[in-house]
């Protein structure tokens, strides 16, 4: 990984959780926090986010609903769901609809969450590399097709 800090968006309706997450990870990562799904969407529109970590139980919009809502507009960030309850339906929902990478139970274990963030960023980086290679390949193909057409016309 290069010197660029991983940017994480942490979404939770409990201010204390936002504060403790930021306190635990702000030195190692670029941490942005949102107290609601609506606020998180505004942050996503103004920042490049690598990893989204969201609480499941929030008013107005659950973590799964939030992840589902942003999937089309923001497909790149790797998603992690936190749930304070043994809510298997929410987890299954998140995997099926929100395309989550991993889920953890609350209260989270700092070491486990840090390891999960590292693994998630590895996947994010590989996805971005693959996209870049695909774009380069498509450009090369377009250039080759252009040259071939030029050759056929002359």
BAFI-3210 file (N, C-alpha, C; in Angstrom, 3 decimals, decimal comma, padded with zeros to 6 digits):
// residues 154
n [1|2|3|4|5|6|7|8|9|10|11|12|13|14|15|16|17|18|19|20|21|22|23|24|25|26|27|28|29|30|31|32|33|34|35|36|37|38|39|40|41|42|43|44|45|46|47|48|49|50|51|52|53|54|55|56|57|58|59|60|61|62|63|64|65|66|67|68|69|70|71|72|73|74|75|76|77|78|79|80|81|82|83|84|85|86|87|88|89|90|91|92|93|94|95|96|97|98|99|100|101|102|103|104|105|106|107|108|109|110|111|112|113|114|115|116|117|118|119|120|121|122|123|124|125|126|127|128|129|130|131|132|133|134|135|136|137|138|139|140|141|142|143|144|145|146|147|148|149|150|151|152|153|154]
n.u [000,837|000,492|001,567|-000,758|-003,518|-006,037|-009,409|-012,155|-015,612|-017,644|-020,722|-023,181|-025,840|-025,403|-023,775|-021,643|-020,473|-019,483|-017,561|-015,824|-014,971|-013,619|-011,619|-010,208|-009,224|-008,327|-005,653|-004,369|-006,032|-007,914|-010,635|-014,039|-017,166|-020,669|-023,901|-026,207|-027,842|-028,597|-026,914|-024,507|-024,664|-024,389|-021,727|-020,456|-020,881|-019,106|-016,547|-013,865|-014,371|-013,035|-013,761|-016,780|-018,276|-020,987|-023,544|-026,167|-028,687|-030,441|-032,376|-034,925|-033,426|-032,071|-028,834|-028,496|-030,460|-029,369|-026,911|-027,913|-029,277|-027,189|-025,740|-025,841|-024,977|-022,557|-020,594|-018,026|-016,786|-015,801|-017,876|-018,810|-020,679|-021,974|-023,462|-025,397|-026,934|-027,955|-028,871|-029,658|-031,222|-030,923|-028,228|-028,087|-029,729|-028,136|-025,908|-027,065|-028,435|-027,056|-024,516|-022,324|-018,992|-018,135|-019,294|-019,549|-019,963|-021,362|-020,386|-017,551|-014,422|-011,354|-008,918|-009,779|-011,526|-009,730|-008,101|-010,014|-010,587|-008,123|-008,030|-010,308|-009,502|-007,451|-008,909|-010,399|-008,298|-007,343|-009,627|-009,718|-007,303|-007,824|-009,942|-008,605|-006,735|-008,501|-009,684|-007,438|-006,896|-009,236|-008,922|-006,570|-007,551|-009,435|-007,716|-006,228|-008,245|-008,891|-006,483|-006,409|-008,690|-007,838|-005,746|-007,073|-008,564|-006,683]
n.v [-001,173|002,263|005,564|006,948|007,546|005,248|005,890|005,998|005,742|006,018|005,090|005,723|005,962|006,656|008,994|008,608|006,220|007,067|008,889|007,220|005,430|007,139|008,055|005,695|005,032|007,267|008,086|006,142|005,910|007,868|009,167|009,579|010,583|009,872|010,609|009,578|007,787|009,540|011,766|010,481|009,937|012,495|012,990|010,971|011,933|014,003|013,107|010,751|007,580|004,709|002,569|001,628|001,606|000,586|000,892|-001,374|-001,009|001,744|004,781|005,758|004,750|001,616|000,027|-001,829|-000,944|001,570|000,812|-000,540|001,528|003,197|001,688|001,691|004,305|004,540|002,214|001,306|001,498|-000,718|-002,647|-002,846|-004,255|-003,452|-004,926|-004,788|-006,701|-010,131|-010,514|-012,312|-012,228|-009,602|-009,612|-011,548|-010,271|-008,022|-009,124|-010,180|-007,952|-005,536|-006,023|-006,615|-006,910|-007,932|-008,747|-007,581|-007,975|-005,742|-004,716|-003,656|-005,314|-003,838|-004,745|-006,848|-005,428|-003,655|-005,435|-006,438|-004,095|-003,714|-006,020|-005,511|-003,194|-004,197|-005,684|-003,600|-002,134|-004,020|-004,254|-001,659|-001,617|-003,639|-002,417|-000,220|-001,514|-002,771|-000,534|000,536|-001,532|-001,506|001,007|000,570|-001,381|000,145|001,942|000,204|-000,799|001,580|002,110|-000,139|000,292|002,600|001,594|-000,196|001,557|002,934]
n.w [000,000|-000,771|000,393|000,725|002,757|003,731|003,090|005,124|005,613|008,289|009,489|011,799|014,101|016,690|018,500|020,341|019,431|016,957|017,804|019,324|017,342|015,583|017,309|017,743|015,182|013,711|013,397|011,879|009,622|007,209|008,492|008,055|009,329|009,743|010,940|010,021|007,316|005,315|005,714|005,238|002,501|001,421|002,137|000,666|-001,909|-002,052|-001,554|-002,103|-001,231|000,254|001,901|003,445|006,532|008,288|010,767|011,523|012,850|012,663|012,879|010,489|008,195|007,710|008,087|005,993|004,172|003,596|002,367|000,161|-001,143|-002,038|-003,789|-006,708|-007,404|-006,034|-006,470|-005,871|-003,169|-000,543|001,524|004,938|007,498|010,667|013,414|016,310|017,243|017,264|014,579|012,179|009,848|008,970|008,359|006,309|004,466|004,014|002,790|000,491|-000,701|-000,172|-000,907|000,867|002,170|004,563|007,859|011,202|014,741|017,179|020,447|018,572|018,061|018,228|017,044|015,364|013,679|012,494|011,083|009,312|007,876|006,589|004,955|003,408|002,077|000,517|-001,349|-002,494|-003,698|-005,575|-007,187|-008,264|-009,684|-011,572|-012,977|-014,064|-015,723|-017,497|-018,702|-019,994|-021,766|-023,313|-024,533|-026,000|-027,759|-029,175|-030,425|-032,021|-033,696|-035,015|-036,371|-038,002|-039,605|-040,912|-042,393|-044,026|-045,539|-047,035]
ca.u [000,000|001,285|001,455|-002,093|-004,325|-007,323|-010,516|-013,267|-016,820|-018,301|-022,092|-023,808|-026,726|-024,985|-022,630|-020,523|-019,803|-018,725|-016,402|-014,854|-014,384|-012,654|-010,499|-009,440|-008,649|-008,018|-004,221|-004,012|-006,899|-008,668|-011,961|-015,173|-018,291|-022,016|-024,846|-027,378|-027,635|-028,741|-025,670|-023,455|-024,786|-023,778|-020,276|-020,040|-020,925|-018,036|-015,269|-013,595|-014,404|-012,563|-014,475|-017,929|-018,657|-022,267|-024,332|-027,422|-029,877|-030,499|-033,718|-035,155|-032,813|-031,145|-027,556|-028,729|-031,170|-028,399|-025,985|-028,691|-029,585|-026,009|-025,014|-025,708|-024,201|-021,228|-020,355|-016,639|-016,346|-016,039|-018,879|-018,747|-021,871|-021,873|-024,773|-025,337|-027,897|-027,749|-029,937|-029,203|-031,972|-030,279|-026,937|-028,390|-030,218|-026,991|-025,077|-027,800|-028,865|-026,095|-023,214|-021,309|-017,785|-017,948|-020,082|-018,989|-020,928|-021,017|-019,284|-016,500|-013,080|-010,510|-007,958|-010,530|-012,019|-008,558|-007,732|-011,074|-010,364|-006,952|-008,452|-011,257|-008,755|-006,747|-009,895|-010,669|-007,134|-007,346|-010,737|-009,338|-006,264|-008,496|-010,683|-007,618|-006,210|-009,581|-009,804|-006,263|-007,092|-010,282|-008,323|-005,667|-008,380|-009,982|-006,618|-005,916|-009,343|-008,731|-005,346|-006,810|-009,585|-007,011|-004,956|-008,009|-009,028|-005,627]
ca.v [000,000|003,488|006,440|007,527|006,914|004,665|006,742|005,200|006,435|005,250|005,580|005,192|006,983|006,946|009,909|008,009|005,248|007,838|009,452|006,177|004,901|008,133|008,045|004,456|004,828|008,501|008,221|005,199|006,078|009,109|008,741|010,492|009,978|010,382|010,163|008,999|007,412|010,750|012,533|009,688|010,117|013,805|012,808|010,161|012,763|014,995|012,486|009,405|006,691|003,354|001,581|002,118|000,771|001,121|000,193|-001,875|-000,450|003,204|005,241|006,210|003,897|000,645|-000,075|-002,562|-000,036|002,574|000,202|-000,835|002,812|003,818|000,721|002,103|005,543|004,346|000,769|000,944|001,263|-002,030|-002,430|-003,648|-004,020|-003,715|-005,118|-005,010|-007,752|-011,378|-010,371|-013,033|-011,767|-008,364|-009,980|-012,208|-009,172|-007,180|-009,864|-010,315|-006,683|-004,448|-006,472|-006,366|-007,726|-008,584|-008,161|-007,760|-007,646|-004,655|-003,767|-004,215|-005,537|-002,943|-005,519|-007,555|-004,430|-003,169|-006,501|-006,455|-002,907|-004,002|-006,996|-004,827|-002,275|-005,019|-005,984|-002,319|-001,836|-004,968|-003,864|-000,434|-002,025|-004,359|-001,447|000,561|-002,378|-002,958|000,720|000,624|-002,541|-000,996|002,098|-000,061|-002,010|001,215|002,464|-000,819|-000,789|002,798|001,903|-001,138|000,964|003,513|000,751|-000,745|002,643|003,437]
ca.w [000,000|-000,826|001,562|000,797|003,803|003,375|003,545|005,643|006,051|009,342|009,646|013,013|014,668|018,062|018,506|021,085|018,558|015,967|018,503|019,673|016,097|015,104|018,252|017,566|013,854|012,970|013,114|010,811|008,453|007,038|008,948|007,946|010,045|009,466|011,972|009,350|005,925|004,491|005,858|004,597|001,047|001,126|002,255|-000,485|-003,123|-002,012|-001,181|-002,599|-000,069|-000,052|002,714|004,206|007,673|008,767|011,771|010,953|013,502|012,687|012,531|009,098|007,180|008,317|007,389|004,741|003,263|003,182|001,408|-001,042|-001,768|-002,654|-004,617|-008,110|-007,528|-005,445|-006,441|-005,565|-001,785|000,062|002,569|006,163|008,315|012,103|014,013|017,747|017,556|016,519|013,598|010,987|008,681|008,509|007,764|005,031|003,634|003,649|001,837|-000,764|-001,301|-000,004|-001,388|001,885|002,177|005,861|008,943|012,538|015,779|018,093|020,264|017,738|018,578|017,437|016,255|014,324|012,738|011,769|010,142|008,298|007,047|005,758|003,935|002,521|001,220|-000,479|-002,386|-003,155|-004,551|-006,704|-008,063|-008,975|-010,644|-012,660|-013,765|-014,808|-016,791|-018,461|-019,456|-020,885|-022,807|-024,212|-025,299|-026,967|-028,796|-030,012|-031,247|-033,028|-034,672|-035,803|-037,274|-038,990|-040,541|-041,722|-043,304|-045,014|-046,408|-047,907]
c.u [000,889|001,036|000,084|-002,893|-005,622|-008,410|-011,713|-014,422|-017,510|-019,661|-022,732|-024,670|-026,375|-023,692|-021,415|-019,751|-018,960|-017,438|-015,367|-014,210|-013,296|-011,418|-009,595|-008,668|-008,159|-006,539|-003,835|-004,780|-007,461|-010,124|-012,967|-016,346|-019,598|-022,965|-026,111|-027,002|-027,686|-027,471|-024,522|-023,480|-024,169|-022,254|-019,748|-019,972|-019,762|-016,658|-015,112|-013,454|-013,964|-013,402|-015,619|-018,217|-019,947|-022,897|-025,618|-028,619|-029,780|-031,931|-033,760|-034,638|-031,858|-029,841|-027,708|-029,433|-030,224|-027,466|-026,670|-028,958|-028,403|-025,301|-024,799|-024,800|-022,759|-020,899|-018,970|-016,299|-016,703|-016,892|-018,736|-019,954|-021,578|-023,281|-024,610|-026,236|-027,553|-028,862|-029,515|-029,943|-031,344|-028,968|-027,146|-028,862|-029,056|-026,114|-025,774|-028,074|-027,797|-024,701|-022,107|-020,159|-017,724|-018,946|-019,421|-020,068|-020,407|-021,153|-018,136|-015,179|-012,140|-009,548|-008,644|-011,032|-010,869|-008,118|-008,743|-010,920|-009,194|-007,311|-009,394|-010,513|-007,952|-007,678|-010,214|-009,542|-007,101|-008,450|-010,368|-008,260|-006,887|-009,255|-009,720|-007,054|-007,249|-009,740|-008,651|-006,407|-008,140|-009,740|-007,387|-006,447|-008,969|-008,911|-006,254|-006,984|-009,243|-007,612|-005,688|-007,733|-008,795|-006,262|-005,857|-008,488|-007,955|-005,235]
c.v [001,245|004,347|007,070|006,773|006,374|005,589|005,872|006,132|005,524|005,882|004,902|006,301|007,334|007,745|009,305|006,995|005,956|008,374|008,369|005,556|005,847|008,140|006,827|004,420|006,081|008,658|007,347|005,452|007,498|008,737|009,877|009,806|010,656|009,786|009,557|008,610|008,618|011,588|011,808|009,864|011,450|013,696|012,018|010,994|013,750|014,426|011,143|008,513|005,300|002,288|002,270|001,109|001,379|000,227|-000,270|-001,131|001,067|003,619|005,713|005,241|002,924|000,656|-000,762|-001,666|001,037|001,999|-000,105|000,446|003,371|002,934|001,169|003,313|005,386|002,854|000,363|000,684|-000,146|-001,789|-003,409|-003,267|-004,360|-003,913|-005,459|-006,153|-008,995|-011,459|-011,005|-012,586|-010,504|-008,674|-010,625|-011,170|-008,329|-007,857|-009,924|-008,985|-005,606|-004,783|-006,185|-007,362|-008,552|-007,993|-008,497|-007,405|-006,488|-005,179|-004,416|-004,321|-004,756|-003,701|-006,231|-006,590|-003,888|-004,186|-006,573|-005,263|-003,152|-004,966|-006,348|-003,900|-003,026|-005,330|-004,720|-002,007|-002,740|-004,610|-002,641|-000,735|-002,730|-003,404|-000,644|-000,252|-002,581|-001,707|000,884|-000,340|-002,082|000,120|001,543|-000,705|-000,969|001,767|001,475|-000,870|000,425|002,627|000,902|-000,523|001,898|002,731|000,198|000,314|003,120|002,489]
c.w [000,000|000,415|001,727|001,865|003,223|003,915|003,880|005,997|007,061|009,627|010,857|013,610|016,108|018,045|019,216|020,249|017,508|016,586|018,804|018,438|015,602|016,001|018,028|016,246|013,127|012,616|011,921|009,517|008,386|007,336|008,789|008,638|009,655|010,492|011,368|007,921|005,011|004,526|005,145|003,079|000,633|001,158|001,053|-001,763|-003,186|-001,699|-001,876|-001,368|-000,506|000,650|003,462|005,309|008,213|009,821|011,092|011,527|013,596|012,360|011,069|008,037|007,873|007,525|006,036|003,725|002,724|002,106|000,075|-001,847|-002,562|-003,668|-006,061|-008,272|-007,043|-005,347|-005,913|-004,106|-001,301|001,310|003,731|007,014|009,769|012,630|015,489|018,185|016,750|015,476|012,270|009,728|008,098|007,804|006,395|004,022|003,110|002,609|000,483|-001,453|-001,265|-000,477|-000,369|001,750|003,457|006,858|010,266|013,552|016,620|019,506|019,495|018,490|017,656|016,516|015,084|013,247|011,891|010,717|008,994|007,352|006,093|004,625|002,921|001,571|000,161|-001,650|-003,179|-004,152|-005,774|-007,693|-008,894|-010,025|-011,842|-013,564|-014,655|-015,978|-017,885|-019,331|-020,435|-022,054|-023,814|-025,101|-026,370|-028,108|-029,745|-030,947|-032,357|-034,113|-035,585|-036,828|-038,375|-040,036|-041,481|-042,788|-044,409|-046,004|-047,386|-049,007]
res [x|x|x|x|x|x|x|x|x|x|x|x|x|x|x|x|x|x|x|x|x|x|x|x|x|x|x|x|x|x|x|x|x|x|x|x|x|x|x|x|x|x|x|x|x|x|x|x|x|x|x|x|x|x|x|x|x|x|x|x|x|x|x|x|x|x|x|x|x|x|x|x|x|x|x|x|x|x|x|x|x|x|x|x|x|x|x|x|x|x|x|x|x|x|x|x|x|x|x|x|x|x|x|x|x|x|x|x|x|x|x|x|x|x|x|x|x|x|x|x|x|x|x|x|x|x|x|x|x|x|x|x|x|x|x|x|x|x|x|x|x|x|x|x|x|x|x|x|x|x|x|x|x|x]
***
